[in-house]
Amino acid sequence: EGRVHRIRVRPGTPVSADTVILELGNSELEVAAVDAEFQLQAAEASLADLGASLQSRVLDQKATAAQVDADFREAKLVAERDKKLRDVGLIPDFQLNISVAKAELLGERSDLEKQRVTALGQSVKAQLAAQEVKIEQARAQCNLKRDQLESLKVRAGIAGTLQQVLVEVGEWVPAGTILAKVAQPSKLKAALRVQETEAKDLQIGQSAEVDTRNGTVPGHVIRIDPAVVEGTVTVDVQIDGRLPPGARPDLSVDGIIEVERLLDVLYVGRPASGQPNSEIGLFKLVKGGTEAHRVQAKLGRASVSTVELLRGFEAGDQVILSDMSAWDSTDRVRLN
């Protein structure tokens, strides 16, 4: 969310994917982004301080281990010297035993100090890894805030033409608000609304013809909405040919979808009553149009405006299609 600070591009202007259409502002987000920057810097500084402190501890431990090892080597040499002196009777046994015990003790201490160096090295790696994880968390949070700040510069996202800017400078817009509309005139589709009673024969891939009021263009069905809205089913038609001049988004169009093509068919306009694949009585004009006789007709398949005649009429016959239910009990009428 944010407040509209500036509108850079007006409707009708060609735009690229990176074109900034408008800029929003959000002071809370800006403060949060600065805070995230400081949190990242603090985490990085803590890592540097921790690394220096741990390195100092490692060096101290290595120095201690080296000193103990040196003392052990010295005690070992003394023990070897006292053994030779004892062998020639210059020193008593207890003095040799003291030297040997001291050397053994320092040897054990030397091993322990070396183990401490190894353990401390592993501890240093673990502590540095934990701090690096905190840095990565801070960096991810910082990058998130940066991206959110950058997203306040609303870009077109696709190359096309700016159709609408739906906000004004100074307006506060919550998250999820539609700010602008960008369309690609070369990639338009037609959304046709078909009466629900006629939608049963629709299938994906059927050919269609779209009339833009400035020319017609071929296409084919790519989607059929499963829901019925206000008695109609929305059918999306992909345009296969070159769009006529003046074609643009939200243009009102008409379309014809070809569900089936029948050759050499006797047909007539759809009467006011009567369903496809049924029998119905229709009045045929005779005697130069002064009279009409009822003829029992068998209807076949039907389109929106015409129906197939399977029986009862011949080509050239004139038929009354308007509602004649008032004369259902009459087989012949005179026309005035």
LUMMI-929472 format. One record per residue (C-alpha): x, y negated, z; residue in three letters; residue number from 1. Coordinates in steps of 0.05 Angstrom, whole numbers. Example, Ala and Ser with C-alpha at 12.3 -4.5 7.8 and 13.67 -1.06 7.14 Angstrom:
<<246,90,156>,'ala',1>
<<273,21,143>,'ser',2>
***
This chain:
<<0,0,0>,'glu',1>
<<21,-72,-8>,'gly',2>
<<4,-142,-31>,'arg',3>
<<9,-162,-104>,'val',4>
<<66,-212,-110>,'his',5>
<<74,-218,-184>,'arg',6>
<<43,-193,-249>,'ile',7>
<<96,-189,-303>,'arg',8>
<<58,-161,-362>,'val',9>
<<-12,-177,-387>,'arg',10>
<<-61,-131,-423>,'pro',11>
<<-48,-119,-497>,'gly',12>
<<28,-119,-489>,'thr',13>
<<68,-59,-515>,'pro',14>
<<107,-27,-457>,'val',15>
<<160,26,-449>,'ser',16>
<<162,78,-393>,'ala',17>
<<209,33,-350>,'asp',18>
<<171,-32,-361>,'thr',19>
<<153,-64,-294>,'val',20>
<<80,-85,-299>,'ile',21>
<<72,-116,-230>,'leu',22>
<<108,-122,-163>,'glu',23>
<<79,-108,-94>,'leu',24>
<<105,-129,-26>,'gly',25>
<<101,-94,41>,'asn',26>
<<139,-126,99>,'ser',27>
<<131,-65,145>,'glu',28>
<<162,-21,91>,'leu',29>
<<219,-70,81>,'glu',30>
<<234,-70,156>,'val',31>
<<230,6,157>,'ala',32>
<<279,10,99>,'ala',33>
<<329,-36,134>,'val',34>
<<322,5,197>,'asp',35>
<<334,69,158>,'ala',36>
<<398,38,129>,'glu',37>
<<423,22,198>,'phe',38>
<<405,91,223>,'gln',39>
<<446,122,167>,'leu',40>
<<505,76,181>,'gln',41>
<<501,93,256>,'ala',42>
<<500,168,241>,'ala',43>
<<560,161,195>,'glu',44>
<<597,121,248>,'ala',45>
<<580,173,301>,'ser',46>
<<609,227,255>,'leu',47>
<<674,188,247>,'ala',48>
<<679,176,323>,'asp',49>
<<662,249,338>,'leu',50>
<<713,273,287>,'gly',51>
<<768,230,318>,'ala',52>
<<750,252,389>,'ser',53>
<<749,326,370>,'leu',54>
<<814,320,332>,'gln',55>
<<846,290,394>,'ser',56>
<<821,348,436>,'arg',57>
<<847,398,385>,'val',58>
<<916,365,386>,'leu',59>
<<917,364,462>,'asp',60>
<<899,438,464>,'gln',61>
<<952,455,412>,'lys',62>
<<1004,416,452>,'ala',63>
<<984,454,516>,'thr',64>
<<988,520,479>,'ala',65>
<<1056,502,450>,'ala',66>
<<1082,483,519>,'gln',67>
<<1057,547,551>,'val',68>
<<1087,588,494>,'asp',69>
<<1154,553,504>,'ala',70>
<<1152,567,579>,'asp',71>
<<1135,640,563>,'phe',72>
<<1195,646,516>,'arg',73>
<<1240,614,569>,'glu',74>
<<1214,661,624>,'ala',75>
<<1224,720,578>,'lys',76>
<<1297,701,566>,'leu',77>
<<1307,693,641>,'val',78>
<<1277,761,654>,'ala',79>
<<1324,793,603>,'glu',80>
<<1383,757,635>,'arg',81>
<<1364,780,705>,'asp',82>
<<1357,852,681>,'lys',83>
<<1429,851,656>,'lys',84>
<<1453,819,721>,'leu',85>
<<1415,871,762>,'arg',86>
<<1446,927,721>,'asp',87>
<<1516,904,741>,'val',88>
<<1494,892,814>,'gly',89>
<<1498,816,814>,'leu',90>
<<1425,805,834>,'ile',91>
<<1376,845,875>,'pro',92>
<<1315,881,846>,'asp',93>
<<1264,834,877>,'phe',94>
<<1293,774,838>,'gln',95>
<<1287,814,773>,'leu',96>
<<1215,832,791>,'asn',97>
<<1199,758,802>,'ile',98>
<<1228,739,734>,'ser',99>
<<1190,795,699>,'val',100>
<<1124,778,733>,'ala',101>
<<1132,704,715>,'lys',102>
<<1145,722,642>,'ala',103>
<<1084,767,639>,'glu',104>
<<1040,714,670>,'leu',105>
<<1064,661,621>,'leu',106>
<<1053,711,564>,'gly',107>
<<980,720,584>,'glu',108>
<<971,645,591>,'arg',109>
<<1001,635,523>,'ser',110>
<<951,684,492>,'asp',111>
<<894,649,528>,'leu',112>
<<916,580,504>,'glu',113>
<<920,605,433>,'lys',114>
<<850,634,439>,'gln',115>
<<826,566,466>,'arg',116>
<<856,533,404>,'val',117>
<<817,580,359>,'thr',118>
<<752,572,399>,'ala',119>
<<760,497,400>,'leu',120>
<<769,497,324>,'gly',121>
<<704,535,316>,'gln',122>
<<668,488,364>,'ser',123>
<<694,428,325>,'val',124>
<<665,456,260>,'lys',125>
<<598,468,293>,'ala',126>
<<593,399,324>,'gln',127>
<<614,365,259>,'leu',128>
<<564,407,220>,'ala',129>
<<509,387,269>,'ala',130>
<<527,313,261>,'gln',131>
<<529,320,185>,'glu',132>
<<458,349,188>,'val',133>
<<436,287,225>,'lys',134>
<<470,244,172>,'ile',135>
<<433,282,117>,'glu',136>
<<367,272,154>,'gln',137>
<<382,197,160>,'ala',138>
<<403,194,87>,'arg',139>
<<340,230,65>,'ala',140>
<<297,181,106>,'gln',141>
<<337,123,78>,'cys',142>
<<328,148,6>,'asn',143>
<<254,157,19>,'leu',144>
<<247,85,42>,'lys',145>
<<288,61,-18>,'arg',146>
<<243,100,-65>,'asp',147>
<<181,72,-32>,'gln',148>
<<209,1,-39>,'leu',149>
<<227,15,-112>,'glu',150>
<<157,42,-123>,'ser',151>
<<129,-26,-104>,'leu',152>
<<155,-45,-173>,'lys',153>
<<99,-12,-212>,'val',154>
<<124,15,-278>,'arg',155>
<<85,37,-339>,'ala',156>
<<108,109,-336>,'gly',157>
<<96,121,-410>,'ile',158>
<<108,83,-474>,'ala',159>
<<44,53,-501>,'gly',160>
<<1,-9,-494>,'thr',161>
<<-22,-40,-429>,'leu',162>
<<-98,-37,-430>,'gln',163>
<<-118,-66,-362>,'gln',164>
<<-89,-97,-299>,'val',165>
<<-142,-86,-246>,'leu',166>
<<-113,-129,-190>,'val',167>
<<-96,-202,-179>,'glu',168>
<<-37,-238,-146>,'val',169>
<<-46,-241,-71>,'gly',170>
<<-93,-182,-68>,'glu',171>
<<-78,-128,-15>,'trp',172>
<<-84,-59,-46>,'val',173>
<<-88,6,-5>,'pro',174>
<<-52,69,-26>,'ala',175>
<<-86,105,-83>,'gly',176>
<<-114,42,-116>,'thr',177>
<<-113,42,-192>,'ile',178>
<<-70,-18,-209>,'leu',179>
<<-67,-16,-285>,'ala',180>
<<-81,27,-345>,'lys',181>
<<-32,44,-400>,'val',182>
<<-54,82,-463>,'ala',183>
<<-18,112,-522>,'gln',184>
<<-61,93,-583>,'pro',185>
<<-28,147,-625>,'ser',186>
<<-49,202,-576>,'lys',187>
<<-123,187,-566>,'leu',188>
<<-176,240,-561>,'lys',189>
<<-251,236,-569>,'ala',190>
<<-297,253,-510>,'ala',191>
<<-365,273,-539>,'leu',192>
<<-427,282,-497>,'arg',193>
<<-469,340,-521>,'val',194>
<<-540,355,-497>,'gln',195>
<<-538,413,-448>,'glu',196>
<<-589,451,-490>,'thr',197>
<<-543,448,-550>,'glu',198>
<<-478,464,-513>,'ala',199>
<<-488,539,-511>,'lys',200>
<<-456,549,-579>,'asp',201>
<<-394,507,-565>,'leu',202>
<<-326,542,-566>,'gln',203>
<<-254,520,-561>,'ile',204>
<<-222,510,-630>,'gly',205>
<<-286,491,-668>,'gln',206>
<<-275,438,-720>,'ser',207>
<<-304,369,-711>,'ala',208>
<<-310,302,-745>,'glu',209>
<<-305,237,-706>,'val',210>
<<-335,172,-732>,'asp',211>
<<-300,110,-703>,'thr',212>
<<-347,62,-739>,'arg',213>
<<-287,43,-781>,'asn',214>
<<-275,110,-814>,'gly',215>
<<-280,184,-798>,'thr',216>
<<-224,231,-777>,'val',217>
<<-221,307,-769>,'pro',218>
<<-208,342,-703>,'gly',219>
<<-221,405,-663>,'his',220>
<<-249,422,-595>,'val',221>
<<-196,428,-541>,'ile',222>
<<-237,428,-476>,'arg',223>
<<-309,439,-455>,'ile',224>
<<-329,411,-387>,'asp',225>
<<-360,466,-345>,'pro',226>
<<-405,417,-309>,'ala',227>
<<-468,383,-333>,'val',228>
<<-473,309,-319>,'val',229>
<<-538,272,-332>,'glu',230>
<<-562,326,-379>,'gly',231>
<<-499,326,-423>,'thr',232>
<<-435,367,-428>,'val',233>
<<-370,329,-443>,'thr',234>
<<-329,359,-499>,'val',235>
<<-258,335,-513>,'asp',236>
<<-238,334,-586>,'val',237>
<<-165,328,-607>,'gln',238>
<<-155,283,-667>,'ile',239>
<<-119,320,-724>,'asp',240>
<<-116,265,-776>,'gly',241>
<<-89,195,-775>,'arg',242>
<<-130,147,-734>,'leu',243>
<<-167,93,-772>,'pro',244>
<<-148,20,-760>,'pro',245>
<<-180,-8,-697>,'gly',246>
<<-181,57,-659>,'ala',247>
<<-168,43,-585>,'arg',248>
<<-183,72,-516>,'pro',249>
<<-256,69,-492>,'asp',250>
<<-281,57,-562>,'leu',251>
<<-352,83,-573>,'ser',252>
<<-353,138,-625>,'val',253>
<<-400,190,-654>,'asp',254>
<<-379,261,-670>,'gly',255>
<<-404,323,-705>,'ile',256>
<<-380,391,-681>,'ile',257>
<<-387,448,-731>,'glu',258>
<<-408,510,-692>,'val',259>
<<-423,552,-754>,'glu',260>
<<-428,542,-829>,'arg',261>
<<-485,576,-867>,'leu',262>
<<-484,580,-943>,'leu',263>
<<-545,582,-990>,'asp',264>
<<-595,568,-935>,'val',265>
<<-667,543,-940>,'leu',266>
<<-674,491,-885>,'tyr',267>
<<-716,433,-862>,'val',268>
<<-713,379,-808>,'gly',269>
<<-727,404,-738>,'arg',270>
<<-802,399,-723>,'pro',271>
<<-828,366,-660>,'ala',272>
<<-844,435,-631>,'ser',273>
<<-817,504,-642>,'gly',274>
<<-753,538,-620>,'gln',275>
<<-699,571,-663>,'pro',276>
<<-712,645,-681>,'asn',277>
<<-787,639,-670>,'ser',278>
<<-852,634,-710>,'glu',279>
<<-891,569,-715>,'ile',280>
<<-948,540,-755>,'gly',281>
<<-927,481,-798>,'leu',282>
<<-969,439,-845>,'phe',283>
<<-948,438,-918>,'lys',284>
<<-969,381,-963>,'leu',285>
<<-1011,401,-1024>,'val',286>
<<-1052,365,-1078>,'lys',287>
<<-1002,309,-1086>,'gly',288>
<<-997,296,-1012>,'gly',289>
<<-1071,284,-999>,'thr',290>
<<-1080,348,-960>,'glu',291>
<<-1039,393,-915>,'ala',292>
<<-1048,468,-903>,'his',293>
<<-1022,506,-843>,'arg',294>
<<-969,557,-861>,'val',295>
<<-940,608,-812>,'gln',296>
<<-864,597,-816>,'ala',297>
<<-808,638,-787>,'lys',298>
<<-750,596,-761>,'leu',299>
<<-678,619,-758>,'gly',300>
<<-616,585,-731>,'arg',301>
<<-618,511,-717>,'ala',302>
<<-571,451,-711>,'ser',303>
<<-584,386,-677>,'val',304>
<<-627,358,-733>,'ser',305>
<<-644,417,-780>,'thr',306>
<<-670,488,-775>,'val',307>
<<-665,548,-821>,'glu',308>
<<-730,572,-855>,'leu',309>
<<-732,648,-862>,'leu',310>
<<-803,655,-886>,'arg',311>
<<-864,614,-906>,'gly',312>
<<-835,559,-950>,'phe',313>
<<-796,549,-1014>,'glu',314>
<<-746,496,-1035>,'ala',315>
<<-781,431,-1052>,'gly',316>
<<-841,441,-1006>,'asp',317>
<<-860,380,-964>,'gln',318>
<<-871,394,-890>,'val',319>
<<-901,352,-834>,'ile',320>
<<-850,353,-777>,'leu',321>
<<-886,306,-728>,'ser',322>
<<-928,332,-670>,'asp',323>
<<-992,364,-698>,'met',324>
<<-1014,397,-634>,'ser',325>
<<-1080,358,-635>,'ala',326>
<<-1100,400,-696>,'trp',327>
<<-1079,469,-670>,'asp',328>
<<-1148,496,-684>,'ser',329>
<<-1148,470,-755>,'thr',330>
<<-1116,503,-816>,'asp',331>
<<-1127,445,-865>,'arg',332>
<<-1124,370,-856>,'val',333>
<<-1136,312,-903>,'arg',334>
<<-1086,255,-904>,'leu',335>
<<-1109,182,-912>,'asn',336>
***
